[in-house]
Amino acid sequence: MSEIRSLTRLLALSLLVGLLVPRVAPAADDQPDFSGVWVFNEQRSEDLRAKVQESVGPAKTQGDIKKDIVRIWIRQWLLGVLDDPDSRYLTIEQSEKDFKSGLGDEVSIYYFGRVAASQGPAGGTLRVKVYWEGSQLVTEEGSSDGGRIIAIYTMLPPGDTILIRYRLEHKSLKKPLEVAMFFDRDEESD
């Protein structure tokens, strides 16, 4: 009989501890909050100019002006992070409903759980979405002409650096642009 009492007490104690101690955090706690202002770290990032040159090509037209105008515009847009000091700052606002991310004054808004329409930097309509892959946040943008941008955001320990793996696909490019860029938390904006 004393064994049953001991077992009952142990079970009651376990139940009480289970009710009083906070539950184990849900998987969502593994999903970092990227909110803040981040500064492009050119030294740690892959060579953006070289990657753009390799994928996008030269800054001048090479024959087909209609095709080259798009390609040259993409080149200038991509190199803006290096050429425009304001574009070195990445601002992110994240909530349970949406993810807002932008360099300089250009901001993209993505909504968790649904595909949305957005206006692209050149004025076209994009289909955009955001979702989690474990602790990484992924944004995707796609245009009706086959252009596609995928950005994978990874928070690096201890939480003061973001690695963004960026991929741009477009028919005017020689090959897809793939580049890894690092952004450090801007301590002055906190």
C-alpha positions, 0 to 999 in steps of 0.5 A: 500500500505504501508503494501505491501512496508513493507512486500517487504522490510522485504522480501528483508532484509531477502533475503539479510541477507540470502545471506550475513550470512554463511549458516548453516554448513552441517551435515558433520561438526558433524563428528569430525576429529580424526587425531592426535596421541593418548595415550592409557589410561589404567585407564579409559579403561575396563580391557583389560587383563581380557577381553582377558582372558575371551574371548580368553582364556589362553596363552598356548595350550589346546589340539588342537594345530592348533586351539590354535596357532591362538587363542594364536597369537590373544591373544598376538596381543591384549595384545601388547597394554599393553606390548609394550610401542610403541603400546600405541600410536594410530596414526590417519590420516583422510581425506575426502577419507580415514581413516588411524589408527594404533597402533605402526607401524601397520597401517590399511587404510580404504576408505570411500564409498567402500569396499577394500582389506587389508592384516591382521596382520597374513597375510590373506586378509581382506575386510575392510570398514569405514563409519559414523553413525552420529558423530561416525566413524565405521571401519569393517574388515572381513576375509574369515574364519569368523573373524570380527573386528568392531571398533566404534570411538567416540570423547568425548568433548572437543575433547581431548579423543577418546572412541573406542568400539572394538569387535573381533569375531573369531571361535577360541575364547570362545566368542566375545571380546568386550572392551571399550578403551580410548585414550587421545590426546598426547600433546607432538606430537602436 
